[in-house]
Amino acid sequence: MRLGDYLDAGFRVCEDEEWTELHRCLCTREFQVLVLGVPGYDAVFGGQPIADFARGFVCPVVLVGPNRPETIHLNDPAALLTDALGLEPCTWVRLSRAATSLTM
């Protein structure tokens, strides 16, 4: 998946601790998918491990990395969009509800 494959790509920095702006953008469908780069296995987002954040978030979340850009994890809502995202079977991993960290 490459950004250049999509015409309607947008970026926004959402820094408030309550995620009000992020939530608004996703709920109003200004953005349809939250894509987060994972800099390391111990990455934190929203004050919790990034995988836990993605698993619990109600909107589609795609985690990319940390080892390679081809390492892709999807939460349950994002897993429903694999065709729209252009992801082939076996090129991504669903974030397991039972796991406490990313599996590579």
C-alpha positions in Angstrom: 0.0 0.0 0.0 1.5 3.3 -1.1 0.1 6.8 -0.5 0.4 7.5 -4.2 -2.2 4.9 -4.9 -4.9 7.1 -3.4 -6.1 10.5 -4.7 -7.8 11.6 -1.5 -5.1 11.4 1.1 -4.9 13.8 3.9 -2.7 14.4 6.9 -3.5 16.0 10.2 -1.6 16.3 13.4 -3.9 15.6 16.4 -2.2 16.4 19.6 -4.9 16.9 22.2 -5.0 14.2 24.9 -8.7 13.5 24.5 -8.4 12.8 20.8 -11.3 15.1 20.1 -10.0 16.2 16.7 -9.0 12.7 15.7 -12.4 11.3 16.7 -14.2 14.1 14.8 -12.3 13.5 11.6 -13.1 9.8 11.7 -16.7 10.1 12.8 -17.5 12.7 10.2 -15.8 10.5 7.6 -13.3 13.3 6.8 -10.8 10.5 7.0 -11.8 6.8 6.6 -8.8 5.0 7.9 -6.2 5.8 10.5 -2.7 4.7 9.4 0.0 4.8 12.0 3.7 4.0 11.6 5.1 1.8 14.3 8.6 3.0 15.2 9.3 0.0 17.5 7.7 -2.9 19.3 7.4 -0.8 22.5 5.6 2.1 20.7 2.9 3.9 22.6 -0.1 5.8 21.2 -2.8 7.4 23.3 -1.0 6.5 26.5 -1.1 2.8 25.8 0.8 0.2 23.7 0.0 1.0 20.1 -1.4 -2.4 19.4 -3.8 -2.1 22.3 -4.9 1.3 21.1 -5.6 0.0 17.5 -7.5 -3.1 18.8 -9.8 -1.0 20.9 -10.4 1.9 18.4 -13.8 1.8 16.8 -12.6 3.1 13.4 -10.3 1.3 11.0 -6.7 1.3 12.0 -3.7 0.2 9.9 -0.4 -0.2 11.7 2.7 -0.2 9.5 6.1 -1.5 10.7 8.2 -1.6 12.8 10.6 -3.7 10.8 9.5 -3.2 7.2 6.9 -1.1 5.4 5.4 -4.5 4.3 4.6 -5.4 8.0 0.9 -4.5 8.2 -1.5 -5.1 11.1 -5.2 -4.3 11.0 -7.8 -3.9 13.7 -11.2 -5.6 13.1 -12.8 -2.7 11.3 -9.8 -2.3 9.0 -9.8 -6.0 8.2 -13.3 -5.5 6.7 -11.7 -3.1 4.2 -8.9 -5.2 2.8 -10.3 -5.1 -0.8 -10.7 -1.4 -0.7 -7.2 -1.0 0.8 -5.8 -3.2 -2.0 -4.3 -5.7 0.5 -3.9 -9.3 -0.8 -4.5 -12.2 1.5 -1.4 -13.2 3.6 0.1 -9.7 3.3 -1.4 -8.5 6.6 -2.1 -9.7 10.1 -5.3 -9.1 12.1 -4.6 -7.7 15.6 -5.6 -10.5 17.9 -7.8 -9.6 20.9 -5.8 -12.0 23.1 -2.3 -10.7 22.1 -0.7 -8.0 24.2 1.9 -7.0 21.6 2.4 -7.0 17.8 3.2 -10.3 16.2 5.5 -10.2 13.2 
